[in-house]
Amino acid sequence: MNEFMRSSDAFTWAMESDPRLRSTVVTVLVLDRSPDWAEIRHRFERLSHELPMLRQTVVQTPPPAPPRWVDCADFDLDFHMRRVAAPADSGFDTVLESARLAQMEDFDRARPLWKITLIEGMPGGEAAVLCTFHHALTDGVGGVQIAMTLFGLAPELPARDTPPTPPRRSLLGDYLDAARYSAGLAVDAAGGVLSAVPRLLVDGVRSPVATVVSAAELATSVYRTVRPVTAPGSPLMTDRSLIRRLDVLEVPMPRLRDAAHRSGGALNDAFVAGVAGGVRHYHDKHGVGVGALHITMPISLRADGDGPGGNRITLMRFDIPADVADPVERIGRIHERTERVRNERSLPHTQLIAGVLNQVPRWYIGSVLRHVDFVASDVPGIPVPVTLGGAKVRMQYAFGPTIGAAVNVTLLTYVDTCALGIDADSAAIPDLDVFVECLRSGFDEVLALAD
């Protein structure tokens, strides 16, 4: 197995030249008791053969080709799977601290980009599993697909043969591979031009005005996708650092969904409205006004036939109103803007746009991302109770990377609960406890619509 990264994954990988933009994802599973470790290890052993990237490292390729996945000759499952005991009298705060440290750490890039840690000995005999992945391995929906396989809810993936010993790499071979990749891009581009030009000429003759308008709309859509953000919308959450703080919040999914439907929106619209309301309360608490906020929202492009590995998302940046006190109006306006974003004409060209952005200087990409106010990610999780290694999963939380924003709030559903994982940059939000209480107030406003 030796494949070039998709352009979107390569973008996630390359922007980490700025450590504030690291793309580490941490998921926490809270279990009712200690699971059967041998069974969990067996499941990951099998999964590592079914998903090649779990046994691969990322190696640089001479530009303009992106990095590629290469089989790791020194793969050691026990390096990636660890078992520790919680200190005496510790609780969920200990788990959050372990997740916080994992969120801030970089991966050993000579090894595959994931780790599993079982924390045992928690109060009441509970346990927790920390799953740490680099975002280049998979996106949120892909991660849920992997979890469903581990929980036994999805058919096991077709078994692969044990990967062969990786061939020795050479500098000459790398350059030849890069040249072949670039030549392939050139051929594909030329083929696309040759097939598109005749159609464009015919359309231009038949409907010249419509053709020009269509081209202009596409160009405008692409600009909205890549437009620079020169300053944060928040006058309060402006600083950025390497220090993160994590917390959680649970919201009843039926009430949040009902509130959304009563306001003419979807669950995601009510979720973003709750976050926006919380940010507004946080600014009010500090005596600072706030208007529009810059948000980054992952939009899933995953099709039914796509495997769980790799990213099938595009990161869309747009503005939402935070100064709207009426939650109904706030949900409506957010719904209008998110629907427009989900129907951007640039979405089918995500990989091409990401490929172009990969050639842009990293300092510029970092300067744009550090001006985003918050990331909001809505991941549909598992709708039924599940077990892992014989232990019941009480709850699961996902902590997405801030990638330069002040805070990332990730919603991961489990049964009938929306579990919110809050990953905050401590320079932007030094009083996380206050922020979480404000966030709770923002969601209380939205949930009241269901009553």
N, C-alpha and C positions, 0 to 999 in steps of 0.2 A: 504494500500500500504506500503510494508516494504521490500525493495530490497537491496541487496548488490551492491555496486558500481562496475562497470566494472573496470578492473585493470588499464586501461589507465586513467579513471577519478580519480581513487584513487591515481595514481601517481601525477596528477595535483594538487590534494588536499594536499597530504602529503608534497610535496616539499615546501609548504608555511611556513614551520617552519623557513625558511629564508625569511624575508619579501621582499627581493629584487627579489624573484622569484614568487611574487603574480600573479595570473592568472585572473585578472579582465579585462573584455572586455567592452568598451564603444562605443556605436553607437550614432551618432548625426544625427537627421533628421531636415533639414531646411525647414520650411513651409512658404507659402506665406502670411499666416494670422493666427490668433488664431483659433484653431480647436474647435469643440464641445467637451468639456471636459467630459460631461456625456456620450457621445457615446464612447469615448476612454476608459473610466472607465468600461463601460459595456462590451466592447470587451475583455479587460484584465480579467474582472471577469469571463467571459465564458471560456477564454483560460486557466485560472488557474484551472478550473475543468477538462479541456480536457488534460492538461499536468500535471500529478501529482507532478512533481518535483517543480513546481511553488508554491506548498502549502506544501513543505517538507523541513526538515532540515537534516543536515548530523550529524550522531552520530558515535562515535568511537565504534569499536567492538574489543573484545580481539583478538590479533594476533594469527595465521597468517591471519585470515579473514580480508578483507578490510572493511572500513567504510560502512555504509548503509544509505539509504534514509528512513526517518520516517515521517509520517504525523505530521504536526505542529498543536497542539491543540490550540495555541494562534494566529492563522493566522489572520492578520488584513490588508485588501487590502489597506486601507488608509495610512498605514505605508509605503507601497511600492510605492504608487502613490502620487506625490506631484506637487504642482502648485505654481510657484513663478513669481514675476515681475522683469524684468531686471532693473537695475539702469538707471536713466536718462542719455541720450547721450551715451548709451553703444551700442556696435555693436557685430560683430561675435567674437571679442576678448573675450568678456564676456562669450560667450558660450564655447569657447576653455578653458578658465580658469576654468569654472565649470566642464568641462570634465576632465581637468587635475587633479583637486582635487578628482574627483570620481575615476580616474585611480589609484591614490595613496592610497586611503582609503581601509581599510579592511571591510568586511561585519560583521554585527551582526550575529554571528554564532548560536544564539538561534532562528533565524528566517530564512525564505527562502532567497536564495542568489540572489536577484534581486531588482532593483529600477527603477522607471520611473519618470522623472522630466520634467514638461512642463515649459518653460521659455517664458514669454509673454512680450509685450511692447517693442519689438526691433524696430529699425528704419524702417520706411515704413510700420509699422503694422505687420512685420514678427514675427514669433515665431520659437522656436526650441524645440525638444524633445530629452532628453538624456535617453538612455536605457543602464542601467548598469547591467551586468550579470557576474556571476562567470563562468569561462570556463568549470567547471564540469557540468554545466547545459546543454550546447550544444556547438557545434562547429560553424564555420562560415556558412557552407552550411545549417545546421539545423536552425541557426538564420534567414537566408533568408526565409526558409520554414515557420517559425513562422511569419515573417513579411508579407509574401504573404497571410497568413490567416487573419492577422489584416487588410491588405489593401483590402481584399475581392477578391483576385486573385485566391485563392485556395479554394476548397471545405472545409467547416468547418469539423474539426475532429469529430469523433463519440462522442456524449455527454456521459459523465460518470455520474454516480450517485454522489451526494454530499458525499465526503469521510466521513466514520464513525468516531466517536470519537476515537482517537488513544488509544490502550490499554496501561495500565501502564507498563513501562519497569522495569525489575529487573536485578540485577547483575547476578543471577543464569541463568535467561532466556538468557541474552547476551552470557554467556559462552556456554550454550547449543546450541544456534544458530550458534556460531562460530565453535563449534565442528561438528555440522551437515554440515556446509559449507566445513570444511576441509575434513571431511569424503567423501563428494561428490566429491571434487577434487581428492582425492585418488582413488575413484572408477573410475572416468572418466580417470585418468591417467593409471590405471591398464588396463581398457578396451582398451585404445589406444595402449598400449604396446602389449596386447594379439592379437590385430588385425594387428598391424604393423610388429611384429616379424616374423610371417610366410611369409609375403610378402617380407620382407627384406632378409630372408634366401633363398627364391626362386630366387629373383633377384640376390643375391650374388652368387648363383650357376650358373645361366644362364649367367650373365654378371658381373663378379667380379670386373673388372677394372672400368666399368661404375658406379657400385654401390658405390665404394670407392670414385670416383671422385665426384659423386652427393652429398655424405655426406660431403665431404670436401668443396664443393661449398656452401652448406647450412651453415656450421660452419663459413666459411669466411664471408658470408653475414651477419650472426648474429653479428659477431665481428665488421663489419663496422657500424652496427646499434648502438652498445653500446660502441664503442671504446672511450677511454678517450681523451679529448682535454686538453693538459697541458699548452697551452699558446695561447693568441689571435693571429690571423694573422696580425692584425693592430698594428703597433708600436706606434700609436697615441691614439686610442680609447681604452684605457686599464683600466681606473678606473671605479668603479661601486658605486652607491649610491641608496638612496631611493627617490631622487627627479627626477621628470619627467617634460618634456616640450613637448607640442603638437603643431603641425602645419599641414596644408593641402596643397595639390598640385593637380591640375586637369590636366589630359592628355586626348586628344581626342582618344577614343577607335578605330575608324576606321583607323586612321593613325598608331596607335601603332600596330594594328593587321596586316595592310599591310606591315609595316616595318618588322614584324616577318616573314611573309610568303615570302617576297622577300629575306630573309636571311636564309630560310630553317628551321625556327623555329615556335614555337607556341606563342600565346599572352603572356603566362607566361614567356617564355624565353626572350622576348623583355622587359618585366617588370623587371626581375631580372638583365638583361644587363643594363637597365637604372639606377637601384639602384647602381650596381657595378661601372658604369661610374661616378655616382655622388660621391661615396666614393673615387674613385681615384682622382677626381678634388679636393675634400676636403683635401686629403693628400697633393696634389700639392700646394694648397693654403697655407698650413702650412710648406712647404718645406721638407716634409717627403715622402720617397718612400714607396710603398706598393706592395706586390706580390699577393699571394693567400689569400683569406678571408674565414673564417669559417662561413657557413650559416646554419641556421635551417629553414627548409621548411615543413609546414604541408602538408601531402599527404592524400587526402580524400579516405576513404575506405567505404563511405556510399553507400549502395545499394538502388535500387528503392523502396523496401518495408520497408526500415527503417523509423521510425518516427523521428520527428525533435528533440526530447530530447536526451541528452547524446552526447558523442563525438564518432565520427566514423572517427577519423584521427590517423595518426601516425606521430611523429615528426622525420624527417630524417635530419641528420647532414652530410654535405659534404663540399668540398672546391670548390670555383669558382675563375676564374682568374679576378683580378681587374686591372692588369697592361697591359691589352691588349687595345691599343688605338683604333684600328679599330673596329667599332661597329658590322660590319658584322661577323668578326672573333669571336668577343666576344659572339654574339648571338649563333653562331654555336657551340662553345665550351661549352657554358652553356646548350644548347639543348642536346648535347651528354651526359653530366653528369647528367642532370635531368632525361633523359630517362633511363639511367642506374639505377638511384635511384628508379624510378617508377616501375622497373621490378626486384627489389631485391627479392631474394627467401625468405627472412626473413619476408616479409610483411604479409603473412597469419598467422604468429605466433606472431603478434603484442601484443595480450592480454597476451600470455604466457611470452613474454619478459618483458612487463610492470609489470607483477606479480612478476617476479624475481627481477626487479629493485626496487620494493616496499620494498624489504627486505634489500636493500643496505643502509648503513648509509646516512642520509640526507646531511651531510657535504660533502660527496664525490660527490653526485649528484650536489650540489650547486657549487662545485669547477669546475666541468666539464662545466656546463651551463654558468658560468660567463666568460668563455674563448671563447664563441661564439661571432662573430663580429656583425652579424645582423640577424634578422628574416624577412623573406619575405613571405607574405601570399597573395594568389590570390583567391578572393572569387567572383564567378559569381553572380551578383546581379539581380535586376529586370529590364527587358528590355523595359518596357513601363512606361509612366508617371502614377503615382498613387496619391491617396488622402488619408488623414487620418483625420477622424472627420470633413469631408467637406473641409479641407484645402489641397491645392496642395503641394506635396512634391517637393521642388526645387532641393534638393541634399541630399545625405546621405554619411556619412563618418564613417569608422570603425577604432577604435584604439585598436590594439591588444597588449597584454602584452609583455614586453621585455624578461621576464623569464631569466634574467641574461645577455642578450646581450646588446650591446651598443645602439641599436636602433631597433625598429620594424616598418617596412613599410608595411601597409596592403592596398591592392588594392581591392576596392569594386566597381563594375560597376553599373551604373544607367543610363538607356536609352543608350546614345552613349558616355558617359563620364566614364573614369577611375578615380575615386576619391581616392586619396592616403591619408591615415591617418598616420601621422608620430608621433611616440611615442619614444622620445629620453631620455636616461639617461643623466642628466645634468653633471655628473662627467666625462662621456666619451665624450660628445659633449657639451661643455659649451657655444658655439656660434651657437645656432640652426638656426638663420637667415642666417648665412654663409653656414651652411650645406644644408639648403633648396635651396639656390641659386645654390649651386654645384649640388644638385640633379636635379634641373631644367636643368642645362647644360648637365648632363648625359642623360636625356631624350630627349633633343633637338638633341643630336648626333644620337640617335636611330630614332627619328621621321623624321629626314632628309632623311633617307633611303626610306621613303614612297614617297618622292617628286622626 
